[in-house]
Amino acid sequence: MVAEDLNNILQGGQTITLDPPSSFLVTINTERLDVSTDFDLVGIAIHESIHATLFYFLNNGGFTSTNTSYAQLVEDFTKHRAGFGNDHHPYMTALVNDIANASYNWAIKNGYSANNFIEFDTSVNPKSGLHEYLGMLAWSGLTSTKAFNNLYPLGTLKRKNIIDLINSESLPYESTANPKGKICD
C-alpha cells in the first residue's frame, strides 16, 4: 500500500495488478489523506482490499469457501471476468454489510462509542446506531451502482442522507459537512 496524489480528490484510492498476477498495488490518494476522516480512510482501505481480492481470484482462478454467498459472489465475478476496478463495484454491493461490520469493529477498537450515534439507531440492537452510520458510509464508491440506485432511488431523502454522510466524511472541511469521524492530520 502506498500513498500518492491521484489528481482527483473524489478518488479515494485505486488497486492495480502487478507482475506476477498475485501481487497488487493499493494506492491511497494523498489528497484524501490530507483532509479525510478516519472513517473515510478505513472505508477506502477496506474497499481497495476487496478490489485486490477480486483481482486475485480473477488472475488465479481458484476459490473455495464454506460461505456460499461469498463463494457465489466470487464465482459470478470470475465467470464475467471483470478486469477493471469499476466492474467490481456491482459485486461489492453484496459486501456492504461486511464492509460496515469491519468498519464497526475498527471503530470500537479505536474508541468510538455506539452511544455517540444514537440518532442513527433505528433498531433495538445496542450497536445499531454506529453500525448503521458505518453501513451508510460503506456505500462510498458504490453510489453509481444499480443496487444503490434500486435501494435508494434518485430524489429520496435516504439517498441524499447517505451521499451527504459520505461527503461529510471524505471532505469534512466543506461548509455543509458534519463528520462524525476524527479528521486526520
C-alpha positions in Angstrom: 0.0 0.0 0.0 1.3 3.4 -0.9 0.1 7.0 -0.8 0.2 9.0 -4.0 -1.6 12.0 -5.5 -4.3 10.6 -7.8 -5.2 14.1 -9.2 -8.8 13.8 -8.1 -9.8 14.4 -4.5 -13.0 12.4 -5.0 -11.0 9.3 -5.8 -10.1 7.6 -2.5 -7.8 5.0 -3.9 -7.0 2.6 -6.6 -5.8 -1.0 -6.9 -3.9 -2.4 -9.8 -2.4 -5.9 -10.6 1.3 -6.1 -10.7 3.5 -8.8 -12.3 3.3 -11.6 -11.2 -0.5 -11.6 -11.2 -0.8 -12.4 -7.5 0.7 -9.1 -6.5 -1.3 -5.9 -6.2 -0.5 -2.2 -5.6 -3.1 -0.4 -3.5 -2.8 3.4 -3.6 -4.5 5.7 -1.2 -5.0 9.2 -2.6 -2.8 11.7 -0.7 -5.4 14.4 -1.5 -7.8 12.4 0.7 -5.2 11.6 3.3 -4.8 15.3 3.9 -8.4 16.1 4.5 -10.5 13.0 5.3 -11.7 11.5 8.5 -10.5 8.2 9.9 -13.9 6.6 9.0 -13.3 7.6 5.3 -9.8 6.2 5.3 -10.8 2.9 6.9 -13.5 2.6 4.3 -11.1 3.2 1.5 -8.7 0.6 2.8 -11.4 -2.0 3.1 -12.8 -1.1 -0.4 -9.4 -1.3 -2.1 -8.7 -4.6 -0.3 -11.8 -6.0 -1.8 -10.6 -4.9 -5.3 -7.3 -6.7 -4.6 -9.1 -9.8 -3.5 -11.3 -9.9 -6.6 -8.3 -9.2 -8.8 -6.6 -12.2 -7.1 -9.4 -14.5 -7.9 -9.6 -13.3 -11.4 -5.9 -13.8 -12.0 -5.6 -17.1 -10.2 -8.9 -18.7 -11.0 -9.2 -20.8 -7.8 -11.6 -20.3 -4.9 -13.1 -22.5 -2.2 -15.2 -21.3 0.8 -17.9 -22.6 3.1 -19.6 -19.2 2.9 -21.9 -19.9 0.0 -23.0 -16.3 -0.7 -19.4 -15.1 -0.8 -18.4 -18.1 -2.9 -21.3 -17.3 -5.3 -20.1 -13.7 -5.5 -16.6 -14.8 -6.5 -17.9 -17.4 -8.9 -20.1 -14.8 -10.6 -17.1 -12.4 -10.8 -14.8 -14.9 -12.3 -17.4 -16.0 -14.8 -17.8 -12.5 -16.0 -14.0 -11.8 -15.9 -14.4 -8.3 -14.7 -11.0 -6.9 -15.3 -11.3 -3.2 -14.3 -12.0 -1.8 -10.9 -15.3 -0.2 -11.7 -16.6 -3.6 -12.9 -16.0 -4.9 -9.3 -18.5 -2.4 -7.9 -21.7 -4.3 -8.7 -20.2 -7.3 -6.9 -19.0 -5.2 -4.0 -22.6 -4.1 -3.2 -23.2 -7.6 -1.9 -20.5 -6.9 0.7 -21.8 -3.5 2.0 -22.8 -5.1 5.3 -19.4 -6.9 5.6 -17.7 -3.5 5.0 -19.9 -2.0 7.7 -19.0 -4.9 10.1 -15.3 -4.4 9.5 -15.5 -0.7 9.9 -17.6 -1.1 13.1 -15.0 -3.5 14.6 -12.3 -1.0 13.8 -14.3 1.9 15.3 -15.0 0.1 18.6 -11.3 -0.9 18.9 -10.4 2.8 18.3 -12.5 4.3 21.0 -15.8 5.1 19.2 -18.9 4.5 21.3 -22.3 3.4 20.0 -23.8 5.9 22.5 -22.5 8.8 20.3 -24.5 7.6 17.3 -28.0 7.2 18.8 -29.6 9.5 16.2 -28.8 6.8 13.6 -30.2 4.0 15.6 -33.4 2.5 14.0 -33.5 -0.8 15.9 -33.1 -2.2 19.4 -29.6 -3.6 18.8 -27.2 -1.7 21.1 -24.5 -1.4 18.4 -27.0 -0.3 15.9 -26.5 3.5 15.6 -22.8 3.3 15.0 -23.2 0.2 12.8 -26.0 1.9 10.8 -23.9 5.0 10.3 -21.0 2.9 9.1 -23.4 0.9 6.9 -24.4 4.1 5.1 -20.7 5.1 4.8 -19.9 1.6 3.3 -21.7 2.7 0.1 -18.8 5.1 -0.5 -17.5 4.4 -4.0 -20.6 2.4 -4.8 -23.3 5.1 -5.2 -23.4 4.8 -9.0 -24.2 1.1 -8.9 -27.6 -0.4 -9.9 -28.0 -1.8 -6.4 -27.6 1.6 -4.8 -30.0 3.2 -7.3 -32.6 0.5 -6.7 -32.4 0.7 -2.9 -32.2 4.5 -2.8 -33.9 6.0 -5.8 -32.9 9.4 -7.1 -34.8 12.1 -5.2 -35.3 10.2 -2.0 -34.3 11.6 1.4 -32.4 8.4 2.4 -30.3 8.6 -0.8 -29.5 12.3 -0.1 -28.6 11.5 3.5 -26.2 8.7 2.6 -24.5 10.8 -0.1 -24.3 13.8 2.4 -22.8 11.5 5.0 -20.2 10.1 2.6 -19.3 13.6 1.5 -19.0 14.8 5.1 -16.5 12.1 6.0 -14.5 12.4 2.8 -14.5 16.2 2.6 -15.0 17.3 6.2 -13.9 20.9 5.7 -16.8 21.7 3.3 -19.2 24.2 4.8 -22.1 21.7 4.9 -20.1 18.8 6.3 -21.0 17.2 9.6 -18.4 14.4 10.0 -18.7 12.0 12.9 -15.2 10.6 12.4 -11.9 12.2 13.5 -10.3 14.5 11.0 -6.9 13.2 10.0 -3.9 15.5 10.2 
